[in-house]
Amino acid sequence: MPVLLPKEFKQASEIIEQIEHYGYEAYFVGGCVRDLLLERKVGDIDIATSAEPHVSQEIFEKVIPVGLEHGTVIVRHKHQSYEVTTFRVDDDYSDQRHPDSVKFVKTIKQDLKRRDFTINALAMGKNGNIIDPFSGKKNLKNNLIKAVGDASDRFKEDPLRIMRALRFSSQLGFSLEAKTLDAMESVVNEIETITMERIVQETSKFFSGVYVKNGLYYFRKINITKYLPILKKNPYIIDRLPANIKPLNAFASVIAMLHFIEPDVAIRDWVKQWKCSNMIKSEAENIYEALLTYQLDGLNRWLVYRLHGCNYRDFTALVNMLFREKLTNEKVKQIRNSLPIESKKDLTINGTDLLELFPGKTPGHWMGETLDQIEKEVVLGNLSNRKNVLKEWMKWNLHETD
Ligand SMILES: Nc1ccn([C@@H]2O[C@H](COP(=O)(O)OP(=O)(O)OP(=O)(O)O)[C@@H](O)[C@H]2O)c(=O)n1
């Protein structure tokens, strides 16, 4: 029975129709078919075709040649982007892969054969008919992650697939088939050959999985910590993860959690060794600061004021995991909405006012420090954000000669 196509697939099927019109084959492939069959939210819609990239470039008006040597172009259609890739086999999935590692092949079946897991080796025609040479549908039904063909070969082609398997077990809650798991265990050391950027991407998806507890079971089982920076020297950190671990959306939150569990490993060391951006570093510090404040004082206005909005959800999850509380996102938002100011800029006084008030003083650190103090008092509700009130406060607390 063909699958009923949702709107986004119907629009994408216009691309398939167009390719077929020119006498070539084309199918939806990979994660989008898997997620459609699982009734999960579908991410990118990828298309595989017998047409070579130069043909796609001729067929479509808006084509971005993102990886011609690997057979990939992006087709823009009705304001959406679709990766269209020629049927191929690939012996090398690394970032620095050599163009010679890719060979174009004739059939969709050959293309599906080089893919990592049976649940990802599914193709679907424009009318929803499924092509499933490796029983991917059965494995989806049985919640099983099973490598296509020889598992060791699949993992040796791209050791990142070991992390992908763990990531799918965390996202989908699936089990790992015995031979697939054995193969992962026996080649797990090859993880060290992969660039940190790819490892971080997968680890981040791993910790955001709804079934992260399930994923962690396999993570521990294959001893992957032996081959990951920092964790190889401190494997106990993983054992100390909260038993009621919850999904975390951002990798910064994962770093904050790991640093909270083992404060001897600094956030800057995680960031350096896992080659993360400065943005991840500052968000990790922001969340960690909030966790420490919570541990000392509980949820207060100052904590919420300092915490970046993008971190609310993960902070709430971390509090519930690490302190076994029942904090809700709504509670945090409620406090945020009750704050008298959103940032220092909203204070009714500024540096110029300070200098006017104390003409004898020379500009310096005292100005920033005073404004910091006032900011905190206003946020905590101890001072009203009215110019005359703040001026009065300063007269009492600061002296001309200080
Ligand atoms: N190392 C890899 C990476 C990808 N693939 C294949 O390429 C498809 C697309 O890969 P990608 O977009 O990275 O992952 P998805 O499986 O689509 O999952 P998601 O989009 O959720 O990350 C996969 O389904 C799989 O068939 C593979 O065989 N080996």
The ligand as a MOL file (V3000), in Angstrom:
LIG
                    3D

  0  0  0     0  0            999 V3000
M  V30 BEGIN CTAB
M  V30 COUNTS 29 30 0 0 0
M  V30 BEGIN ATOM
M  V30 1 N 27.4240 8.3590 7.6750 0
M  V30 2 C 26.3100 8.2640 6.9810 0
M  V30 3 C 25.4760 9.3890 6.8660 0
M  V30 4 C 24.3130 9.2680 6.1260 0
M  V30 5 N 24.0070 8.1060 5.5150 0
M  V30 6 C 22.7840 7.9900 4.6840 0
M  V30 7 O 22.3840 9.2850 4.2360 0
M  V30 8 C 21.0710 9.6040 4.7030 0
M  V30 9 C 20.9660 11.0730 5.0400 0
M  V30 10 O 21.8810 11.4040 6.0520 0
M  V30 11 P 21.6600 12.5630 7.1230 0
M  V30 12 O 20.8530 13.6340 6.5040 0
M  V30 13 O 22.9880 12.8920 7.7010 0
M  V30 14 O 20.8740 11.8560 8.3160 0
M  V30 15 P 19.3960 11.3620 8.4200 0
M  V30 16 O 19.3920 9.8680 8.4780 0
M  V30 17 O 18.5800 11.9890 7.3500 0
M  V30 18 O 18.9400 11.8240 9.8300 0
M  V30 19 P 18.6710 13.3120 10.3760 0
M  V30 20 O 18.1950 14.1130 9.2210 0
M  V30 21 O 17.6730 13.0760 11.4330 0
M  V30 22 O 20.0000 13.7710 10.9040 0
M  V30 23 C 20.8390 8.6630 5.8680 0
M  V30 24 O 19.4950 8.4140 6.1050 0
M  V30 25 C 21.5880 7.4190 5.4130 0
M  V30 26 O 20.8070 6.7080 4.4700 0
M  V30 27 C 24.8360 7.0100 5.6310 0
M  V30 28 O 24.5400 5.9560 5.0990 0
M  V30 29 N 25.9870 7.1150 6.3670 0
M  V30 END ATOM
M  V30 BEGIN BOND
M  V30 1 1 1 2
M  V30 2 1 2 3
M  V30 3 2 2 29
M  V30 4 2 3 4
M  V30 5 1 4 5
M  V30 6 1 5 6
M  V30 7 1 5 27
M  V30 8 1 6 7
M  V30 9 1 6 25
M  V30 10 1 7 8
M  V30 11 1 8 9
M  V30 12 1 8 23
M  V30 13 1 9 10
M  V30 14 1 10 11
M  V30 15 2 11 12
M  V30 16 1 11 13
M  V30 17 1 11 14
M  V30 18 1 14 15
M  V30 19 2 15 16
M  V30 20 1 15 17
M  V30 21 1 15 18
M  V30 22 1 18 19
M  V30 23 2 19 20
M  V30 24 1 19 21
M  V30 25 1 19 22
M  V30 26 1 23 24
M  V30 27 1 23 25
M  V30 28 1 25 26
M  V30 29 2 27 28
M  V30 30 1 27 29
M  V30 END BOND
M  V30 END CTAB
M  END
